[in-house]
Amino acid sequence: MASEIKTIKVTFTKDGPIMIDGPVIMEGQYGNRTTETKTIFLCRCGGSSNKPFCDGTHKKIDFKG
C-alpha cells in the first residue's frame, strides 16, 4: 500500500509568526526530534520566551516583518 502524502501549508503571517499547518518533524541542532501533528506557530520576531514557538511577544514589541 502506498503511503499518502499529506500537504503541509506554511504561511508567513503579517507582522507575526510563521504558521505551519500539517504534520511536521522538527529537528534541533543537537538532533532531538519532535513530531507536531497540529497547527504550530514559529517565532519570527526573536523575542519569544518559548522558542522556537511564538508566545505573542511580536505584538508587545510591535514587530514588523
Beta strands, then each sheet from edge to edge (+ up, - down):
strand 1: 9-12
strand 2: 18-21
strand 3: 24-27
strand 4: 33-36
strand 5: 40-42
sheet 1: 1+ 2- 5+
sheet 2: 3+ 4-
end
